[in-house]
Amino acid sequence: MALLMQVTDAVSYFSSLTAVIGVGFVAAIVIGSIAWYNSKRPAGWERKERPDIVPKVEK
């Protein structure tokens, strides 16, 4: 019974760790995308409109 408890604790730990890493990865993608859209436009993108979903950040 004690072995089963240890295994379930390990599974719970690794699933929690996977969830935290997944949420962190998605947050990094979203924050990086917003930063990229608010940065200077790359060559060829100077006249493109900013998407409505991206907030305007004042410098």
PyMOL Python script that loads the backbone (N, CA, C, O; Angstrom):
from pymol import cmd

cmd.read_pdbstr("""\
ATOM      1  N   MET A   1       0.826  -1.197   0.000  1.00  0.00           N
ATOM      2  CA  MET A   1       0.000   0.000   0.000  1.00  0.00           C
ATOM      3  C   MET A   1       0.864   1.252   0.000  1.00  0.00           C
ATOM      4  O   MET A   1       0.543   2.231  -0.673  1.00  0.00           O
ATOM      5  N   ALA A   2       1.965   1.222   0.758  1.00  0.00           N
ATOM      6  CA  ALA A   2       2.851   2.380   0.814  1.00  0.00           C
ATOM      7  C   ALA A   2       3.489   2.648  -0.548  1.00  0.00           C
ATOM      8  O   ALA A   2       3.690   3.801  -0.930  1.00  0.00           O
ATOM      9  N   LEU A   3       3.809   1.567  -1.284  1.00  0.00           N
ATOM     10  CA  LEU A   3       4.390   1.725  -2.612  1.00  0.00           C
ATOM     11  C   LEU A   3       3.391   2.397  -3.554  1.00  0.00           C
ATOM     12  O   LEU A   3       3.769   3.250  -4.358  1.00  0.00           O
ATOM     13  N   LEU A   4       2.127   2.017  -3.457  1.00  0.00           N
ATOM     14  CA  LEU A   4       1.088   2.622  -4.286  1.00  0.00           C
ATOM     15  C   LEU A   4       0.946   4.111  -3.979  1.00  0.00           C
ATOM     16  O   LEU A   4       0.750   4.916  -4.889  1.00  0.00           O
ATOM     17  N   MET A   5       1.043   4.475  -2.716  1.00  0.00           N
ATOM     18  CA  MET A   5       0.965   5.885  -2.319  1.00  0.00           C
ATOM     19  C   MET A   5       2.143   6.668  -2.903  1.00  0.00           C
ATOM     20  O   MET A   5       1.971   7.797  -3.362  1.00  0.00           O
ATOM     21  N   GLN A   6       3.334   6.073  -2.888  1.00  0.00           N
ATOM     22  CA  GLN A   6       4.510   6.742  -3.438  1.00  0.00           C
ATOM     23  C   GLN A   6       4.385   6.924  -4.944  1.00  0.00           C
ATOM     24  O   GLN A   6       4.767   7.964  -5.479  1.00  0.00           O
ATOM     25  N   VAL A   7       3.854   5.924  -5.624  1.00  0.00           N
ATOM     26  CA  VAL A   7       3.686   6.007  -7.074  1.00  0.00           C
ATOM     27  C   VAL A   7       2.672   7.090  -7.423  1.00  0.00           C
ATOM     28  O   VAL A   7       2.909   7.867  -8.347  1.00  0.00           O
ATOM     29  N   THR A   8       1.563   7.163  -6.718  1.00  0.00           N
ATOM     30  CA  THR A   8       0.556   8.180  -7.005  1.00  0.00           C
ATOM     31  C   THR A   8       1.077   9.574  -6.682  1.00  0.00           C
ATOM     32  O   THR A   8       0.733  10.533  -7.373  1.00  0.00           O
ATOM     33  N   ASP A   9       1.906   9.705  -5.637  1.00  0.00           N
ATOM     34  CA  ASP A   9       2.531  10.991  -5.339  1.00  0.00           C
ATOM     35  C   ASP A   9       3.462  11.413  -6.464  1.00  0.00           C
ATOM     36  O   ASP A   9       3.491  12.585  -6.840  1.00  0.00           O
ATOM     37  N   ALA A  10       4.225  10.463  -7.007  1.00  0.00           N
ATOM     38  CA  ALA A  10       5.153  10.763  -8.095  1.00  0.00           C
ATOM     39  C   ALA A  10       4.388  11.154  -9.355  1.00  0.00           C
ATOM     40  O   ALA A  10       4.778  12.092 -10.049  1.00  0.00           O
ATOM     41  N   VAL A  11       3.308  10.446  -9.653  1.00  0.00           N
ATOM     42  CA  VAL A  11       2.499  10.770 -10.831  1.00  0.00           C
ATOM     43  C   VAL A  11       1.877  12.145 -10.671  1.00  0.00           C
ATOM     44  O   VAL A  11       1.852  12.927 -11.621  1.00  0.00           O
ATOM     45  N   SER A  12       1.375  12.450  -9.485  1.00  0.00           N
ATOM     46  CA  SER A  12       0.791  13.759  -9.219  1.00  0.00           C
ATOM     47  C   SER A  12       1.841  14.849  -9.363  1.00  0.00           C
ATOM     48  O   SER A  12       1.561  15.906  -9.929  1.00  0.00           O
ATOM     49  N   TYR A  13       3.041  14.608  -8.861  1.00  0.00           N
ATOM     50  CA  TYR A  13       4.124  15.583  -8.957  1.00  0.00           C
ATOM     51  C   TYR A  13       4.482  15.848 -10.414  1.00  0.00           C
ATOM     52  O   TYR A  13       4.601  17.003 -10.822  1.00  0.00           O
ATOM     53  N   PHE A  14       4.654  14.797 -11.197  1.00  0.00           N
ATOM     54  CA  PHE A  14       5.057  14.973 -12.586  1.00  0.00           C
ATOM     55  C   PHE A  14       3.946  15.579 -13.435  1.00  0.00           C
ATOM     56  O   PHE A  14       4.234  16.337 -14.361  1.00  0.00           O
ATOM     57  N   SER A  15       2.699  15.270 -13.149  1.00  0.00           N
ATOM     58  CA  SER A  15       1.613  15.901 -13.901  1.00  0.00           C
ATOM     59  C   SER A  15       1.496  17.376 -13.528  1.00  0.00           C
ATOM     60  O   SER A  15       1.204  18.205 -14.390  1.00  0.00           O
ATOM     61  N   SER A  16       1.715  17.710 -12.279  1.00  0.00           N
ATOM     62  CA  SER A  16       1.714  19.117 -11.867  1.00  0.00           C
ATOM     63  C   SER A  16       2.880  19.859 -12.508  1.00  0.00           C
ATOM     64  O   SER A  16       2.717  20.981 -12.987  1.00  0.00           O
ATOM     65  N   LEU A  17       4.045  19.241 -12.519  1.00  0.00           N
ATOM     66  CA  LEU A  17       5.222  19.839 -13.129  1.00  0.00           C
ATOM     67  C   LEU A  17       5.003  20.059 -14.627  1.00  0.00           C
ATOM     68  O   LEU A  17       5.380  21.103 -15.159  1.00  0.00           O
ATOM     69  N   THR A  18       4.405  19.099 -15.302  1.00  0.00           N
ATOM     70  CA  THR A  18       4.105  19.228 -16.726  1.00  0.00           C
ATOM     71  C   THR A  18       3.121  20.366 -16.969  1.00  0.00           C
ATOM     72  O   THR A  18       3.276  21.121 -17.929  1.00  0.00           O
ATOM     73  N   ALA A  19       2.128  20.495 -16.126  1.00  0.00           N
ATOM     74  CA  ALA A  19       1.154  21.576 -16.274  1.00  0.00           C
ATOM     75  C   ALA A  19       1.808  22.936 -16.081  1.00  0.00           C
ATOM     76  O   ALA A  19       1.520  23.870 -16.830  1.00  0.00           O
ATOM     77  N   VAL A  20       2.681  23.062 -15.091  1.00  0.00           N
ATOM     78  CA  VAL A  20       3.363  24.341 -14.838  1.00  0.00           C
ATOM     79  C   VAL A  20       4.272  24.695 -16.011  1.00  0.00           C
ATOM     80  O   VAL A  20       4.312  25.851 -16.431  1.00  0.00           O
ATOM     81  N   ILE A  21       4.993  23.729 -16.538  1.00  0.00           N
ATOM     82  CA  ILE A  21       5.871  23.984 -17.684  1.00  0.00           C
ATOM     83  C   ILE A  21       5.038  24.361 -18.904  1.00  0.00           C
ATOM     84  O   ILE A  21       5.410  25.268 -19.650  1.00  0.00           O
ATOM     85  N   GLY A  22       3.925  23.681 -19.114  1.00  0.00           N
ATOM     86  CA  GLY A  22       3.054  23.998 -20.251  1.00  0.00           C
ATOM     87  C   GLY A  22       2.488  25.400 -20.163  1.00  0.00           C
ATOM     88  O   GLY A  22       2.487  26.130 -21.154  1.00  0.00           O
ATOM     89  N   VAL A  23       2.005  25.789 -18.990  1.00  0.00           N
ATOM     90  CA  VAL A  23       1.453  27.137 -18.807  1.00  0.00           C
ATOM     91  C   VAL A  23       2.548  28.177 -18.981  1.00  0.00           C
ATOM     92  O   VAL A  23       2.311  29.223 -19.585  1.00  0.00           O
ATOM     93  N   GLY A  24       3.725  27.913 -18.472  1.00  0.00           N
ATOM     94  CA  GLY A  24       4.845  28.831 -18.626  1.00  0.00           C
ATOM     95  C   GLY A  24       5.246  29.003 -20.084  1.00  0.00           C
ATOM     96  O   GLY A  24       5.563  30.111 -20.515  1.00  0.00           O
ATOM     97  N   PHE A  25       5.235  27.920 -20.838  1.00  0.00           N
ATOM     98  CA  PHE A  25       5.575  27.981 -22.257  1.00  0.00           C
ATOM     99  C   PHE A  25       4.568  28.819 -23.025  1.00  0.00           C
ATOM    100  O   PHE A  25       4.946  29.651 -23.849  1.00  0.00           O
ATOM    101  N   VAL A  26       3.284  28.601 -22.757  1.00  0.00           N
ATOM    102  CA  VAL A  26       2.236  29.384 -23.428  1.00  0.00           C
ATOM    103  C   VAL A  26       2.348  30.854 -23.042  1.00  0.00           C
ATOM    104  O   VAL A  26       2.198  31.729 -23.894  1.00  0.00           O
ATOM    105  N   ALA A  27       2.608  31.134 -21.775  1.00  0.00           N
ATOM    106  CA  ALA A  27       2.761  32.528 -21.336  1.00  0.00           C
ATOM    107  C   ALA A  27       3.952  33.184 -22.030  1.00  0.00           C
ATOM    108  O   ALA A  27       3.867  34.347 -22.427  1.00  0.00           O
ATOM    109  N   ALA A  28       5.053  32.464 -22.182  1.00  0.00           N
ATOM    110  CA  ALA A  28       6.230  33.012 -22.861  1.00  0.00           C
ATOM    111  C   ALA A  28       5.920  33.319 -24.320  1.00  0.00           C
ATOM    112  O   ALA A  28       6.371  34.336 -24.849  1.00  0.00           O
ATOM    113  N   ILE A  29       5.159  32.453 -24.972  1.00  0.00           N
ATOM    114  CA  ILE A  29       4.780  32.684 -26.375  1.00  0.00           C
ATOM    115  C   ILE A  29       3.909  33.929 -26.481  1.00  0.00           C
ATOM    116  O   ILE A  29       4.141  34.771 -27.348  1.00  0.00           O
ATOM    117  N   VAL A  30       2.913  34.056 -25.613  1.00  0.00           N
ATOM    118  CA  VAL A  30       1.998  35.207 -25.661  1.00  0.00           C
ATOM    119  C   VAL A  30       2.746  36.505 -25.364  1.00  0.00           C
ATOM    120  O   VAL A  30       2.587  37.484 -26.093  1.00  0.00           O
ATOM    121  N   ILE A  31       3.549  36.530 -24.318  1.00  0.00           N
ATOM    122  CA  ILE A  31       4.288  37.748 -23.955  1.00  0.00           C
ATOM    123  C   ILE A  31       5.305  38.099 -25.045  1.00  0.00           C
ATOM    124  O   ILE A  31       5.476  39.272 -25.379  1.00  0.00           O
ATOM    125  N   GLY A  32       5.961  37.111 -25.586  1.00  0.00           N
ATOM    126  CA  GLY A  32       6.917  37.361 -26.669  1.00  0.00           C
ATOM    127  C   GLY A  32       6.241  37.887 -27.918  1.00  0.00           C
ATOM    128  O   GLY A  32       6.787  38.756 -28.598  1.00  0.00           O
ATOM    129  N   SER A  33       5.066  37.377 -28.229  1.00  0.00           N
ATOM    130  CA  SER A  33       4.327  37.857 -29.402  1.00  0.00           C
ATOM    131  C   SER A  33       3.901  39.308 -29.225  1.00  0.00           C
ATOM    132  O   SER A  33       4.014  40.107 -30.155  1.00  0.00           O
ATOM    133  N   ILE A  34       3.415  39.651 -28.047  1.00  0.00           N
ATOM    134  CA  ILE A  34       3.027  41.043 -27.779  1.00  0.00           C
ATOM    135  C   ILE A  34       4.251  41.949 -27.874  1.00  0.00           C
ATOM    136  O   ILE A  34       4.169  43.033 -28.451  1.00  0.00           O
ATOM    137  N   ALA A  35       5.375  41.527 -27.323  1.00  0.00           N
ATOM    138  CA  ALA A  35       6.602  42.328 -27.398  1.00  0.00           C
ATOM    139  C   ALA A  35       7.053  42.493 -28.843  1.00  0.00           C
ATOM    140  O   ALA A  35       7.498  43.571 -29.235  1.00  0.00           O
ATOM    141  N   TRP A  36       6.942  41.441 -29.631  1.00  0.00           N
ATOM    142  CA  TRP A  36       7.355  41.525 -31.033  1.00  0.00           C
ATOM    143  C   TRP A  36       6.458  42.490 -31.796  1.00  0.00           C
ATOM    144  O   TRP A  36       6.951  43.299 -32.582  1.00  0.00           O
ATOM    145  N   TYR A  37       5.153  42.416 -31.577  1.00  0.00           N
ATOM    146  CA  TYR A  37       4.239  43.312 -32.280  1.00  0.00           C
ATOM    147  C   TYR A  37       4.456  44.761 -31.874  1.00  0.00           C
ATOM    148  O   TYR A  37       4.229  45.662 -32.683  1.00  0.00           O
ATOM    149  N   ASN A  38       4.889  45.009 -30.648  1.00  0.00           N
ATOM    150  CA  ASN A  38       5.102  46.372 -30.183  1.00  0.00           C
ATOM    151  C   ASN A  38       6.508  46.887 -30.478  1.00  0.00           C
ATOM    152  O   ASN A  38       6.808  48.049 -30.203  1.00  0.00           O
ATOM    153  N   SER A  39       7.357  46.055 -31.025  1.00  0.00           N
ATOM    154  CA  SER A  39       8.708  46.487 -31.346  1.00  0.00           C
ATOM    155  C   SER A  39       8.728  47.147 -32.727  1.00  0.00           C
ATOM    156  O   SER A  39       7.703  47.231 -33.403  1.00  0.00           O
ATOM    157  N   LYS A  40       9.891  47.603 -33.125  1.00  0.00           N
ATOM    158  CA  LYS A  40      10.043  48.194 -34.455  1.00  0.00           C
ATOM    159  C   LYS A  40       9.715  47.133 -35.497  1.00  0.00           C
ATOM    160  O   LYS A  40      10.081  45.967 -35.354  1.00  0.00           O
ATOM    161  N   ARG A  41       9.026  47.553 -36.536  1.00  0.00           N
ATOM    162  CA  ARG A  41       8.602  46.608 -37.578  1.00  0.00           C
ATOM    163  C   ARG A  41       9.789  46.115 -38.396  1.00  0.00           C
ATOM    164  O   ARG A  41      10.668  46.897 -38.761  1.00  0.00           O
ATOM    165  N   PRO A  42       9.811  44.824 -38.681  1.00  0.00           N
ATOM    166  CA  PRO A  42      10.869  44.293 -39.549  1.00  0.00           C
ATOM    167  C   PRO A  42      10.703  44.815 -40.984  1.00  0.00           C
ATOM    168  O   PRO A  42       9.647  45.338 -41.340  1.00  0.00           O
ATOM    169  N   ALA A  43      11.736  44.671 -41.789  1.00  0.00           N
ATOM    170  CA  ALA A  43      11.688  45.128 -43.175  1.00  0.00           C
ATOM    171  C   ALA A  43      10.518  44.479 -43.913  1.00  0.00           C
ATOM    172  O   ALA A  43      10.339  43.263 -43.861  1.00  0.00           O
ATOM    173  N   GLY A  44       9.737  45.289 -44.590  1.00  0.00           N
ATOM    174  CA  GLY A  44       8.574  44.791 -45.329  1.00  0.00           C
ATOM    175  C   GLY A  44       7.290  44.870 -44.537  1.00  0.00           C
ATOM    176  O   GLY A  44       6.216  44.680 -45.108  1.00  0.00           O
ATOM    177  N   TRP A  45       7.356  45.144 -43.234  1.00  0.00           N
ATOM    178  CA  TRP A  45       6.178  45.193 -42.383  1.00  0.00           C
ATOM    179  C   TRP A  45       5.869  46.612 -41.926  1.00  0.00           C
ATOM    180  O   TRP A  45       4.994  46.803 -41.081  1.00  0.00           O
ATOM    181  N   GLU A  46       6.568  47.619 -42.466  1.00  0.00           N
ATOM    182  CA  GLU A  46       6.430  48.985 -41.969  1.00  0.00           C
ATOM    183  C   GLU A  46       5.008  49.518 -42.093  1.00  0.00           C
ATOM    184  O   GLU A  46       4.543  50.237 -41.208  1.00  0.00           O
ATOM    185  N   ARG A  47       4.313  49.182 -43.166  1.00  0.00           N
ATOM    186  CA  ARG A  47       2.974  49.734 -43.401  1.00  0.00           C
ATOM    187  C   ARG A  47       1.845  48.804 -42.960  1.00  0.00           C
ATOM    188  O   ARG A  47       0.679  49.089 -43.233  1.00  0.00           O
ATOM    189  N   LYS A  48       2.153  47.738 -42.308  1.00  0.00           N
ATOM    190  CA  LYS A  48       1.117  46.805 -41.843  1.00  0.00           C
ATOM    191  C   LYS A  48       0.437  47.336 -40.594  1.00  0.00           C
ATOM    192  O   LYS A  48       1.073  47.986 -39.765  1.00  0.00           O
ATOM    193  N   GLU A  49      -0.844  47.063 -40.459  1.00  0.00           N
ATOM    194  CA  GLU A  49      -1.613  47.494 -39.290  1.00  0.00           C
ATOM    195  C   GLU A  49      -1.373  46.547 -38.122  1.00  0.00           C
ATOM    196  O   GLU A  49      -1.153  45.349 -38.301  1.00  0.00           O
ATOM    197  N   ARG A  50      -1.420  47.112 -36.930  1.00  0.00           N
ATOM    198  CA  ARG A  50      -1.303  46.318 -35.707  1.00  0.00           C
ATOM    199  C   ARG A  50      -2.627  45.584 -35.487  1.00  0.00           C
ATOM    200  O   ARG A  50      -3.686  46.198 -35.609  1.00  0.00           O
ATOM    201  N   PRO A  51      -2.596  44.289 -35.165  1.00  0.00           N
ATOM    202  CA  PRO A  51      -3.844  43.568 -34.875  1.00  0.00           C
ATOM    203  C   PRO A  51      -4.574  44.209 -33.686  1.00  0.00           C
ATOM    204  O   PRO A  51      -3.933  44.711 -32.763  1.00  0.00           O
ATOM    205  N   ASP A  52      -5.890  44.193 -33.708  1.00  0.00           N
ATOM    206  CA  ASP A  52      -6.685  44.788 -32.644  1.00  0.00           C
ATOM    207  C   ASP A  52      -6.472  44.117 -31.289  1.00  0.00           C
ATOM    208  O   ASP A  52      -6.634  44.757 -30.250  1.00  0.00           O
ATOM    209  N   ILE A  53      -6.116  42.848 -31.292  1.00  0.00           N
ATOM    210  CA  ILE A  53      -5.984  42.110 -30.037  1.00  0.00           C
ATOM    211  C   ILE A  53      -4.706  42.492 -29.285  1.00  0.00           C
ATOM    212  O   ILE A  53      -4.612  42.262 -28.080  1.00  0.00           O
ATOM    213  N   VAL A  54      -3.726  43.069 -29.978  1.00  0.00           N
ATOM    214  CA  VAL A  54      -2.456  43.425 -29.352  1.00  0.00           C
ATOM    215  C   VAL A  54      -2.564  44.820 -28.748  1.00  0.00           C
ATOM    216  O   VAL A  54      -2.874  45.779 -29.455  1.00  0.00           O
ATOM    217  N   PRO A  55      -2.311  44.941 -27.443  1.00  0.00           N
ATOM    218  CA  PRO A  55      -2.436  46.259 -26.795  1.00  0.00           C
ATOM    219  C   PRO A  55      -1.296  47.194 -27.219  1.00  0.00           C
ATOM    220  O   PRO A  55      -0.188  46.743 -27.509  1.00  0.00           O
ATOM    221  N   LYS A  56      -1.575  48.471 -27.249  1.00  0.00           N
ATOM    222  CA  LYS A  56      -0.568  49.492 -27.561  1.00  0.00           C
ATOM    223  C   LYS A  56       0.194  49.801 -26.281  1.00  0.00           C
ATOM    224  O   LYS A  56      -0.407  50.136 -25.260  1.00  0.00           O
ATOM    225  N   VAL A  57       1.524  49.687 -26.335  1.00  0.00           N
ATOM    226  CA  VAL A  57       2.366  49.958 -25.179  1.00  0.00           C
ATOM    227  C   VAL A  57       3.104  51.259 -25.439  1.00  0.00           C
ATOM    228  O   VAL A  57       3.807  51.398 -26.440  1.00  0.00           O
ATOM    229  N   GLU A  58       2.940  52.207 -24.534  1.00  0.00           N
ATOM    230  CA  GLU A  58       3.618  53.498 -24.664  1.00  0.00           C
ATOM    231  C   GLU A  58       5.038  53.374 -24.129  1.00  0.00           C
ATOM    232  O   GLU A  58       5.272  52.723 -23.112  1.00  0.00           O
ATOM    233  N   LYS A  59       5.991  54.006 -24.825  1.00  0.00           N
ATOM    234  CA  LYS A  59       7.401  53.934 -24.398  1.00  0.00           C
ATOM    235  C   LYS A  59       7.714  55.004 -23.394  1.00  0.00           C
ATOM    236  O   LYS A  59       8.848  55.097 -22.924  1.00  0.00           O
TER     237      LYS A  59
END
""", "prot")
cmd.dss("prot")
cmd.show_as("cartoon", "prot")
cmd.util.cbc("prot")
cmd.orient("prot")
